[in-house]
Amino acid sequence: MVDPSQYSVRGTDELGEIGHQALQPTQHPLHSYLMCGIAGIMDLDGRPVDSSRCQAMLAHLRPRGPDAEGILEVGNCTLVHARLSIIDLVGGEQPMQLGDTDADPPISVVFNGMIYNHRELRLQLEACGYQFKTDHSDTEVLLHGYHHWGRELPAHLKGQFAFAIWHHQKGELFLCRDRLGQKPLYVRQSHNEVAFASLVGALETDSIRQPALRAFLRYGYTFESTMIAGIEQIPAAHWMVVDRQGQIKVERYWQAPPRNVAAVVGLQEMRRLITEAVRLRLEADVPLGCFLSGGIDSSIVAAVAQRVLLESGNGPLQTFSVSLDDSDYDEGPCARRVAVSLGCHHRQVDVFPLDAGGKGKTFFEDLAHLVRHMGEPLADSSLLPTYWISRAAREHVKVALTGDGGDELFGGYNRYRAMRLLGYCREWLRYLPAVPADSRQPFSLRTRLNRLMRASRFQGDFQQYQCMVEIFSERQMEEIGVVGRDSCMDGVKDWPDSSDLSGAAMRWDLHNYLPHDLLRKVDRASMAVALETRCPLLDQRLVETVCQWPSDVLMPGGHLKRLLRQFAADILPADIAPEIALRPKQGFAVPIGRWFRKELKDPLADRLLSGHLEELGIKESAVEQLMREHVEEKLDHSHRLFALLSLAVWRMQIRKRIQS
């Protein structure tokens, strides 16, 4: 387990001693909002499900829902639920079932998430004659809604959710995920059963899918096809139905609207949309806070949340930031200035992942814990600081707002500017001499120019984008011994057909990078400590409005996130507005380049050269060369080495599980 001595939490001195003081909750009637884990098994031969298997699934889910648990067996389907209570749950226990007679056959549900418009839907259903047994349960709304609308139910829902509904009379299992993939749902089908779960590890299989390994090495994450053979993730904005014969139907129920310059709105309408999105996510009967980096997105969310809470007499907002002992990566001072200016109760989490002896015990133990919880590797090193801030915040709050989604919606990544440049001048870029990448700074101007010029050598728009984001190129994968069918190119089918290359990249990220990397990271890191996160900038109405705006509107002249910067200047206090509105994107990162070159060099080698990567077909000699080039500062391989580390840790855990 992690040594608590490696973490310290400081309150904001300017606001007085805070200690463990919790934010006074917003007072609301009793609701059944649940952040949790769900699972279940449907036996296609009509037999009851082995209860011991359901208990094993529940054990995997407990970190996501430590407050309560339940197992419901209805015929040949068993539903499993582990609950994290966010709002008082009188009458909202799960699994929930309606009907238990021949005249009223049972319909059962397990649900993870929040339905923000459940009151509106309840009124509609009551007007149609439905009678509710609970006062304010959005879980019960799902049951009556499915009875009334059937497979059209997801189109009526606004929120973040994953749920499963079992209709015993029909012998039909209905599974669904929210529009942007904020909540996870995995499925495994065999010849005689269908199993589902919030976590890969709950689905009991260890065979590795080689094409997904290539996708992981290329992008740092997998898509709907996981690293485990036979386990798929239900795509965001899709539902799946399994009938009694085991026939499966999957259908998309939502698509982001196309670009439409006529849909552009002014700052006042943006303020209304963002304020309403934040207001909806402040509802809780438990202490609530906000992650704050001092960047544009989290500062806007914190500013709006603080204003809404103070207006309702429930402030101030609690905010949390991470501070590292590296000035190039430390966002603590900026976050602290924002919190003080807004008048928030701020806690800065000082993290020392290298430990006193510099051997990285905390770093490696935390990574192993997260990979075990996820059941898959993830090559995003910001997974660790996300876990650290979630761990510290969970000591004080159960819910945290985040600024996720701002970059994908409003145009915040350098690659969007690069794609625009490629659209204008790719022809002459091909004839310029190559610019060598910076051997120490993976995000320096020189390194970005190197990627831009390499991308210009490709003909297809998607191949150029892929060059901008890839970890291992096709050539580099061959060098480490990973060959085979390149399922990485499956992403081409999702590439928008548009002359607006920046807009196409933003749309692709919204449907791929956002759910498979960022939202996966935030959900797993926070739920590993039973903390619910909410993303106001991913509100459905806000997304449907902003994603229609052309990139020329969002980032005129290549100025990243121009509209959101204008909004920040308008809404933030005058003493910090200029600094935050003009602040370049830093990213939620850790100095792994330096750590892998110095403090963590030896323990990293122990893990990468342990034989586990060779079991996946990766040459240890090639890994040694990557490490040598990185340590000698010939090339910066920090991202590649972290990807391989995550992969090695995951493979080691699978090996131990098989042997036990």
N, C-alpha and C positions, 0 to 999 in steps of 0.2 A: 504493500500500500504506500501511498505518497506520504512523505514526512511532512506533517503540518508546519514544522519549523522552517520549511523552505518558502513559506508564504507569510506575508504580513499585510495588514489592512490599516490604512490611516484615514481618519476623518478629516474633513476640511477645517483647518484651524480658524479660518476667517468666519466660519459660521458657528463656532463654539464646539464644545465637546459633543460628539454624537454617540459614540459607543455602539450599542446594539439597538438604538432607537429605530423603530419601524414606521414607515409611512402609514398614516391613518387611512384605512381602506375606504374606497367609495362605497356608500351605502346603497344597496339594491335589494330587491326581493331575492328569494332563493332561486338559483339557477343550477344547471348541471353541466357547466363548462368543464371539459375534461382534457387534460393533456396526459397521455397514458400510452400503454402498449396494448395492441390487440392481436389475436391469433385465432386459428381454428382449423378444423379438419372436416372435410366432407367425404364420407366413404361411398364410393360409386357402386359398391356391391350391396348397399342397403344395410350393412351391419353397423352396430354401435362402435364408436371409436374407443380404442384402448385408453383408459383414463390416465395411465402412467405417462403416456406420450404427451397428454395435455398438461400434466403437472410439469414435465420437462420444459415445455414451451413457456409456461408461466414463469419458471425460474429464470429464463433468459430475459423476460420482460420486466421483472421486478425493479431494476434500476430506473425504468421510465415511469413506473407507477407504484411507489412504496406505500401509499396511504391505504389502499384496499385492493381486494382481488376477488374474482369470481369466475366460475366455470359453469356453463349451462349445456346440458346434453338434451337435444331434441331429435329423436329418431336417429338417423345416420349422420348427423352433423353435431359437432361440439364447438361452442364458442368460448373463447378465453379472453379475460380482461384484467389488466393491472392498472390501477387508477392513481393519478395525481390530482388531488382535490384543489381546485382553484376558486370555485364559488360553492358555498354551502350546498351539500348534495342530498338534502332530504328528499326522498322520492326519486332520485336520479341514479340509483345503483345500476351497475351493469354486470353481466349482460342483461338487457331489458327485453321483456317479452310481452306481447299483447295477444289476447285470445288464447283460450285453452279448452275449447269445446269443439264438437263436430260442426256446430253451426257457426262457430267463430274460430277457425283454425289458427294455430299460433304463427306469429311472425316475430322473429327475434333479431336483435341487433347488438353489435359491439362497435364502438365509435371512439375515435381519437380526434380531438380538435374542438373547434368553436364554429357555430353557425351564427353569424352576426345578425341576420335578419329573421331569427326564429320567432320573434314576437309577431312580426308581419305575417309569416306563414301560418302561425297558430290561429290568427284571426281569420285568415282565408279558410282554413280547414274547419274551424268551428262554424263558420257560415255555411259550410257544406254538410253539417250535421255530425261532425266528429266530436266525441267527448273525451277530454283529457283527464287522466288520473292524477297527474302531477300539476303543480302550479306553473312552473317556468322551465320545464326540462326541454332543452333542444334535442336531446336524445329521443324523447317521445315524439317530437315533431318529425324526426326522420321516419319513425315507424308509420305514423298516420300518413305522412307525405308519400311514402312508398306505396301504401295501400291505395291512395287516391291517384297519384300521378304515375305510378309504376316506374318505368325506365326513364321517364322525363323528369324525375325528381332532381337529379344533379343540376339541371338547368335553372332550377328555382333557388338553389342554395348560394349564399354568399358567405365565404369564410375560409378557414384552413381546416382540412378534414381528410380523414381516411376512415372508411367504415365498411362493415360487412353485414348484410341482411340475409337471413335464412327464412325462406318461405316453405314451411314443412309440407303443406298440402301439394304445392307445385313441385316440390323436390328441387328448388331453384336457389342457388347461392348468388347474391348480387354484391359485387365489390366495386368500390369507387374511390378515386383520389381527387383532391382539389385542383383548381385550374392551373396553378403554377408549381405544384409538387412540393408544397411546404411540409406535408406530412407523408411519411413513407408507407408503402404497402407492397410486400413481396409475395410471389405465388410460386408454388412448386406443384407440378402435375405429374402423376405416375399413372400406370395402367388402371389402378383401382382406387385412387383417391386424389383430391385436390386439397392442398394445405396452403394457408396464408399466414403472414405475420408482419409485424412492424419492423422486425430485425431479421437479417439474413441468418444469423446464428440459431434462430428458433426453428429452422426448417430442416435440420438433420441431414446434411449431405456434405461431402468433402471433395468431390471430383472437380478438377479445375478446367475451366473453359479457355482453351488457348487463344481463340480470336479476341476474347475480352481482355486477355493479357496484353495483346498488342494495342488495343484501344487505351488501356490504362497507361502503358508506356508512352503513347503518343500524347494523350491529353491530361493524364494525371488522375483520371476518373473513368468509370465505366458508364454506359448508357443503360437502356432497359435490360439488356443482357448482362447479368452480373458475372463476377469472376468464378462463381460456382455453377457448374453444369446443372441444368435443370431448373434453376431459380431465375425467374424474371421479375422485373419490377413493373407493376402496372403503370403505364405512362401517365404523366400529369394530364388533367382534363379528359380522362377516359374512364369508362366503366367496363366491367367484365361480368358476364353472366355464365354460370355453369349449370347446365340442366341435369336431370337425373341420369341421362345416358352418358354424361361426361363431355357433351359437346360444349365448346367454349365460343362465345362471341364477345369481341372487344370493339367498342365504338367510342369515337371522340364526341364529346358533348359541347365543347367550347373551342373557339379559335380566336386569337387576338385579331382585331379588325385591321384592315390594310391601311397604308399611309393615306392621309387625306389632309391637305393643307387647310381646308375649310374648317377642320376640327380644332384648330389652334385657339386657345383661350388666353386671357390676360392674367396678370399676377393676382388679381383679386379672386378670380375663379380658382386659380391654383391654390391660393390660401384657403379657400372654402373646402376644396377637395382634400387637401392635406390635413386640415384641422378636423374634418369629420372622420377621416381615416384614423387619426390619432385618438379622437374621442371614443370611437367604437372599441379601441383596444385598451382603454384605461379601465374597463369594467372588471372589477375583481373584489372579492371579499377577503383577500389576503394581501400582504405587503407587496408593492409593485415598484419597479425601478426602471432604469434605462442604461444601456451600455453607451458610453461617451468616449470617443476617441479625440474629439476636437476637430474632426473633419467636417465637411459640409453636411453630409447626410445625417449623421448622428446628432450634430449640433442643432439642425432644424427640428428633428424629432423631439429632442430634449426641450427646445424652446417652446414648441407648440404644446407639448405635454405639461410643462410647468405652467403655462398660461391657463390651460384648461383646468388643471387641478386647483390653482389659486382662485380662479373664478367660481369654482364650486365649493370652495372652502376646505379642500382636501389636500392642499400642498403642504410643504414643498416636495418636489420630486427627489427621489434618491437616485444618484448617478454613480456609475462605476467605471474606472479606467484601469488599464494595466501599465505598469512602469517597469522597464528593463534597465539593467546596468550597462546600457550602450546608447550614447546620445543620438546616434544616427537612426535608431529605431524607437526611441522613447517618446511616446505620445502623451505621457503623463502631464508634463507642464502645460501643454496647450489645452488638454481636457480640463485641467484644474482651473485655468483662466476662464474657460467657458462656463464651468459650473458656478464659479464665484460670481461672474457677471449675471448669470440667470437667477442666482439665489438658491441653488439646489443644495441638498445635503449630499456631499460628494465623498466617495471613498476611493482612494487610490490603492491598487493592489500591487505591492512590490514583490516581484517574482525573481528568484535566484535559481534557475533551472540547472545550473552547472554545479551546485552544491559548494560547500566550503572547500572540498578537496579537488574540485574541478573535474570530476570524473563523469558528470552528467547523470548521476543516479536518478534524480527527479525527472530529467528530460526523457530518459529511456523508459522509466517505469510508467510515466504518464502516457507516452506514445503506445506502449504495449497495452495499457488499460483501454485506451480509446479504440485501437484496432480490434481488440477482443470484443468490445461493446458493439462496434459497427459490423463485425463479421466480414469486412472487406478492407483492403488498403485504400488510402486516399493520399495523393501526392501534394497536398496543400498544407504547407507548414504552418499556416495561420490556424490550423486545427488546434494547435497547442495553446496559443494565447487565448483562443475562444474558450477552450476548456478551463484555463486558469481564471479568466474573469467570471465564467459561469460558476465555478467552484466557490469563489469568494463571494459572489453576489448571492448565492443560494443560502449563505449563512444569515442573510438579512431579508431576502425577498423570495417569492415563489414565481414571480412573473417579471420578465425584463423586455422592454422595447428595444429594437435594434434599427439601424439605418440601412439594412440590406435592401438591395434592389435599386438604389439611386443611380449607380453607375450604368446598369443595363438599360434603365428606362430613359435617363436624361443624357447619356453619352459621356461617360466619365473615364473610359480607358484610352490609353495612348494608341491602341491598335485601331480604334475608330478613326483617329486622325490619320494613321498610316494608310488605312484602306482608302480614305479620300485622296491622299497623295498618289496612291497607285492608280486610282481612276483617272487622275489628271496627267500623270507623267511616267507611267510604267514603261513606255517604249524607250525613252532615252535613259531611264535608270539602268536598263539592262547593259548599257554600253559604258557605264562608269566603272572605274577600278574598285575592287572590293575594299570595304572598310573593315579592318579586324575588330572583333568583339573585345570589349574590356575584360581583362583577365581577372579582375577583382570585383567589378560592379555589374551584376546581371541586368540592372535597370538603367544603366547610364545612357547618355545620348549616343555614344559610340556603339554600344551594344544594340540599341534600337535601330540605328542606321544600318548596322550589319544585317539585322533581320529584314529590314525594309528592302535592302538591295537583293538579298537572297530570294525574297518573296516575288520580286519583280521578274525573276527568271521563269516563273510558272505562268501558264496561259490561263487556266481556269480561276475564276474568282474565289471559289472555295479553297482551292489548293494554295492560293496566296494567303488567305485568312489562316489556313492550317499552319502555314510556315510561321505566321506571327505568334501562334500560341503553343506550338508543339514543344514537348520536353525532349523526346527522342525523335529525330527524323527517321525516315525510312532507312537511310544509309547507316545511321547510328544503331538502329535496332539490329540490322544485319551484323554489325561489328560485334555486338554483345551476344549474338547467337540466336536471336529471336526472329524466325522466319515463318512464312505461312500466308494464308489468305488475309488480306488487309481489310478487316471489318471496320477499321477506322474510317474508311471511305463511305461507310453506310450513312454518315452524316450528310453526304451530298444531297440526299433526298429531301432534307429539311432546309437546304440553303435557298433563301428567297430569290426568286427571279426578278431582279431589280437593278436598274442602273445606278441607284443610290447605294454604293458599296458600304458606306458607313452605316446606313440604315439597315442593310441586309445583315451586317455583322451584329448589330444590336439585336435584331430580331432572332438571329440564330442563338445568341447568348441567352436571350430570354427563355428560349425553349430547351436549351441544352446545358450550357455552362451554369446558369443560375440553379436549376433544380438538381443537377447531378454533382455539382461541386459545392457551391456556396450554401444552398439550403440544406443539403445533406450534412455538410460540416456543422452548421449552426444547430440543426436539430439533434445530431448525435452527440456533439460536445456538451450541449446544455442539458439534454435529457439524460445523459450519463450521470448527472448529479440531481436529476428531478427538478430542473428549472424549465419553465415554459418561456419560450421567446415568441414575440409577436413583431411583425414587420409592417408598419403602417404604409411604407412606400410601395408595398405590393398589394394595396387595396384594389379590389376589382375595378371600381369606378375610376380610380386614378390611373390604373394600368390601361384600361380601355380608352381613356382620353389621351394620355401622353403617347402611347405607342402608335397613334395615328399621325403624329407630327413628323415631318421629314427631318432628316439630320441637319439640313440647312437652317432649320428653326432652332433645333436643340443645341447645335454647336456651330453657329455662324462663323465663317472664316477659320474653322478648325479650333475655335475656343471651346475646350471641353466643358460640358455641363454649364453652359452660359446662362440658361434660364434659371437653373437651380441656384447658381451663384447670385443672380439678381434677386431671387426670392430670399436667400440668406441675408443679403445686404438689407433687405426690407424688413425682415422679421426679427433679426438678432439685435441686441442692445448696441448702441452706437460705439461703446468702448471696445467691442470685439468684432463688430460686423465687418470692417475692412479686412482685418487679419484673416478671418475665416472665409470670407467670400473670395479672397484672392489666394488662399492657401493651395498649393499643388497637392495632388493626390499622393499620399504616402503608402497606404496599404497597411493591413493589420499583420505585420510580419515580425519575424525574429531573425537575428543575425546568424543564420545557419552557415553562411559562407565562411565567416570567420571561425565559428565553432568547429566546423568540420576540418578546417585547415589547422587549427591549434588545439583548443581544449578537448574536443571530442574526437580527435583524429584516431587514437588507439581504440577506444570502445566502439567507434563506428566500424573500424576495420574488423574487429572481432565479430560483429554481427553480419557484415556484408560478406565475409569470407568464411562463414560457418558451414557452407555446403547447402544451405536452404535455397539460395538462388540457383545453384547448379541443378537442383531437382526440378526447377522450372525451365531448364534449358539455357540459362544465362551463364556465359563463360566467366569464371572467376578471374582469369587473366585479363579480360577486358575490363572488369570491375576494378581490378588493381591499377590498371592504366588510368582509368578515370580518376581514382583517388590520387595517384601520383601527380597527374597534371593539375589537379585542384590544389594540392598541398604546395606544389612548386610554383603556383600562380601562373601557370601557362594558359589555363582556361578556367573559367568559373563553371564548375559542374554541380553547384550546390543543389539546384532543383532536381537534377538527375539523381544525385546521391540520396536525396531525401525520398524520392520516389522508390528507389531500390531498397532503402532502409525500411520504408513502410511495407513493401512487398516481402522482404525477408522476415520481418516480425510476424506478418500474417501467415506466411508459409510455416514458420516455426511453430506457431500456435496450432495450425492444422495437424502438423506432424505429432505434436504432443497429444492432441485429442485422439488421433488414430491409435497411437501406441497405448493410450490408457483404456 
